[in-house]
Every structure is written in C-alpha cells, then in structure tokens.
Amino acid sequence: DSQGKYEEAESMKRQTLALKEKVLGLEHPGTLTSMYCLAHLLANRHCYDESLLLYKRACAAYITVLGEEHPTTRAC
C-alpha cells in the first residue's frame, strides 16, 4: 500500500484476513495483526467506520490473548 495501489492492497489484506480467520482462528495473534493492518489501510483510505470497528476488535482481542501489559496490546 506504500506505493499507492490502495485498492489492490485492500483486496489482498481482506483475503489474507479471511484466510487467517479460517485457518488460525479469530483470536490468533497473526489474525489480529492482519486485522490491525487492514484497519490501518482503511483509515488511510478514509473508511473510518469500518476501520474503527476493526481497530476495536483487534485491540479488545489483544487484551484477551496477550494481556494488558504486552507491548503489542499497549501499542494498539
């Protein structure tokens, strides 16, 4: 997405997230990272409602999975 191909990047990130949710599960750290990355991309594309929902889902799950004091959770 850093090269301006936002539509292509969004499609790829959505596919990656869907696959990780299916294979790894909804609360796997790899799935949550993909969710967070998609949220970031959507925010950059001004799709704020969907971005906020994904950020909230990822951050809430990070607390459950990694704990409140984990660096990833705190960064989220």
GISULRA-V139534 format. One record per pair of residues at least 12 apart in sequence whose C-alpha atoms are under 6 Angstrom apart, sorted by the first residue. I is the first residue (numbers start at 1). GAP is how many residues later the second one is. D is the distance in whole Angstrom. If there is no record, write none. Layout:
i=[I & I]
gap=[GAP & GAP]
d=[D & D]
//
This chain:
i=[13 & 17 & 32 & 36 & 39 & 39 & 39 & 59]
gap=[25 & 17 & 26 & 19 & 12 & 15 & 16 & 17]
d=[6 & 6 & 5 & 6 & 4 & 5 & 6 & 6]
//
